[in-house]
Amino acid sequence: PNEIKEFAHQLSYSHVFNEHISAGISSKLLTSDIFGSAYFNGIQHKAISTFTLSMGTTYNNHINLTANTNLNYQLGASINNFGSKLDYGLEDVFLPTTINLGILLSPTFKLANSMNLSIDLAYQAQKLLVPSPPVYLTDGDGNPISDEQGNYIVEYGKDPNISSGRALYQSFYDAPGGASEELQEIMHRTALELRLSNNKQNFVALRFGSINQHESKSMYSAFTAGIGIGFAGFSLNYSYKEYQEDAISSLSSFTLGFNFFLNKADSSSKKKS
């Protein structure tokens, strides 16, 4: 059998502009010959090599609601995996370029001298920046009709045979079903954590999360729940994930960790009299 070789080389840079705004950019060089020298329909697959870019920015701030209540919040946006289409020998394939918009709200309630209750509520919207499959014009037998150049004639939607650069903006208005279908293409991710902590190293946490997309666009959705316990720097976490797909129905996992603080001032709160 042929040896499969895949490599990824990544270079990243991030910069903090001030106490609120930061940004980053990452470049990646990918090479793969996962199909080896396989032939399909008389055409030999070939190794691929591509260069991708990802970039994003984050804004964070906090508000003192009361003497014992703070609200931290973050806003983020990114474009991931932008690059040229992949040519495996049969047809060009788009990279899974995505745009992501997210928000994180983190109120913290001081219950006692060193006891805090924190709530993390996160939401992320993700959309693929690739062409939506169009509806082609067909004849009486349901076969697609071609033009003089041999290309299928699009009846609803837009021609998907475009560059990856054009797909960045055409993917927002090319769905055959119009704006309603564009909204169905958005994947929604939500997460919630409730954490009761004492001196940061001792805590009990409950976690919930979900991934959802309209059933017409994806058969994938998931729900997750978990619990975490920490004491003297040690932590034990359990998570349960339930998938609505045939390949995997559920998955459970345990993780054990240890954290320590080099600065003692960070591991406990001190009160001046």
N, C-alpha and C positions, 0 to 999 in steps of 0.2 A: 504493500500500500504506500501511497505517496505521503510524505511528511508534510503536515500542515504547519505553516508559520504565520504568525500574526504579531505585529509590533505596534506600539503606540508611544510616541514621544511627545511630552507636553511641557510647555513653558508658560508660566503664569506671572502676572504682575498686578498688584493691588496698591491703591493709594488712598490715604485718609486725608481729605481736604480740610476738614475741621471736625469739631466734636459731634456733628450731626450727619455729614455726608461722606460717603466713601464709594469707591468704584473699583472695578477690576476687569482685566481682559486676559483671556487664555487662548493660546494657539496649540493645536495638536496635529501631529503628522501620523497618519494611519497607513499601514501596509498590511495586506492580507492575501493569501492564496488558499482560502478555506476550501475552495472547490477543486484545488489541484489542477490537473489537466483533464478534468471530466468533459465529456461531450454531451450536448443536448441538442437534438434535432440537427445533428451534423455540424454544429458550431461549438468550437472549443472555448470553454470558460478560461479567463486569464486572471492573473493577479491584479489587484487594484491598489492604487496609492492615491491618497487625497489629503488635503490640508483643510482644517476646520478652524473656525474662530467662535469664541463665546465671550460675551461681555455683559456686564450688569452693574447696577448701582443700588445703593441702599441709603435710606434716610432714617435716622433714629432720634428720638427725643423722649423726654419724660415730663410729667406734670405732677406736682404735689397737690393732691386733691384735699387732703386733710393732714393734720399733724401725724397721723398713723397710717395714712394710705397714699401710696404712690402709683402712678400709671406710666409704665414705659410702653412705647409703641414704635414699630418699625414698618416702613414701606419699602418694597423692593421690586425691581423690574430687571429682566434679563432676556437675552436672545442666545440660545444654545445651539451648538452644532451646525453653524452655517458654513457651507462649503460647496464645491462643485459636485455635480452628479457623478455617481459611480458607474463605470462601464465594465460589466462582467463578461461582455462578449455577445450577449443577446440583446439587451436594451439598457438604456441609461436608467439608473434608479436614484431617486432623491434621497439625500440624507434626512434623518428625522429632525429637521430644524424646528425648534419650538420657541414661542414667546411666552414668558411667565410673568404674572403680576401677583404680588402677594402682600398680605398685611398680617402683623402679629401684634396682639394686644396683651399686655402683661401687667395687670394690677397686682399689687402686693399690700397685704394688710398686716400690720404689726400687732400681734395679739398679746405679747408679753415682752419682757426685756430682751430675750434672745429667741423668741418664737415668732415665726412668720407664716402666713398663709398666702401662697402665690397661685395665680391662675394664668395659664398661657392659652390663648385662643388664637389659632392661626387659620388662614384661608389662602389658597392659591388657585388661580385660574390659569390653565395651560391650553395652548392651541398650536396645532401643527401648522407650520408655514410651508405647506406643500399643496399642490393643486388638488382640488376636490374632483373625484371621478365624475365626468359629465354623462349626460344621457345622449346617446347617438341616434341619429335618424335611421330608421329601419324600413325594410320592404315588407310586403304582405306576409312573408314567412318568418319575420322577426330577425332577419339577418342585417347587420349594419351596412349602410350604403357608403361607398367610397367616392371621392372626387377624382378628377383627372390625374392627380398626383398619387393616388392610391391611399390617401388619408381618409379616415372615417369622418363623416360630416356630423358636427355637433348640433344637436337640436336644442338642448337646454344646458346651460352652464358655459364653461370656457374651455378652449383647447388646452389640454394638460402638457403638450409638447413645448415647454418653455424653459428658459434658463432658471437656475436657482435664484439668481438675483431678482428676476421678475416675479418669481413665486412669493417673495417676501411681502409684496403688496397685493398681488392678484389673489392670493389665498384668502383675502378678507371679503371678496365679493364674487367668487367664481362658483359657488355651490348652485346646483340646478334648482334647488328649492328656495333660493333667495336668502334674505336676512334670517328667516326663522331656521333654516338649515345651518347657516353659519353659526348661530348660537348653539345648535345641537352639537357642533364639533368641539365645543369647549369642555375640557375635563376639569372637574371640580375636586379639590383636595381640602379636607378640613381636619383639624387636630385640636385636641383639648387635653390639658394636663392640670390636675389639681395637686399641689404640693404643700405639705405641712413640714416645715423644717425648723431645726434647732441648731444654731451655730454652723449652718451650711452642710456639715458632714453627717448630721443625723436627720433623716427625713423619711416620710412615707408619701408615695405619689400614686395617683390613679391616672391612667392615660386612655384616651379614646381617639379614633381616627377613621376616616372613610375616604374612598376614591369613587367618584361617580361620573358617568357620561351617558348621554342619551342612548337608549337601546338600539336605535337605528345606526349609530356610529361605532359602537363598541360593545362587545359581549363581556368586557372586563369591568368588574367592580369589586371592591373589597371593603371589609370592615375589620378594624383591629381594636383590641382592648388589652390593657396591661396594667401591671402593678410593679412598683419599685420600693425597696426598703434599703435604707442606708444607716450604718452605725459605725462611728469612729473611723470614717474613711472608706470602709468596705461597703459595697452595694450589691444587691441581688435584684435582678429584674426578670420579669416574666411577661411574655407577650403572646397573644393569640390572634391569628389572622384568618379570616374566612373569605374565600374567593367564590365568586359566582361564575365559574367556568369549569369545563370538564377536566382539564389537566390536573389541577390541584383544588381540593375542596376546602382544606384547612391546614394550618401550619402553626405549631407551637415552638417557642424557643426560650431558653434560659441564658442569662449572661451574668457573670460574676466579675466585679471590678474593684479597684482600690484607687482612691484619690488622696493626695496629700498636698498641703500648702507650704511653699517655701517661706512665705511671709506669714508669721503668726498673727499679724493684725488682720489678715484676710480670713482666718479660720474661726475667729470669735469676735463678737462685738464688744467694745469697751465703752464704758460710760464714765465721763469725767464728773467729779463732784465739785 
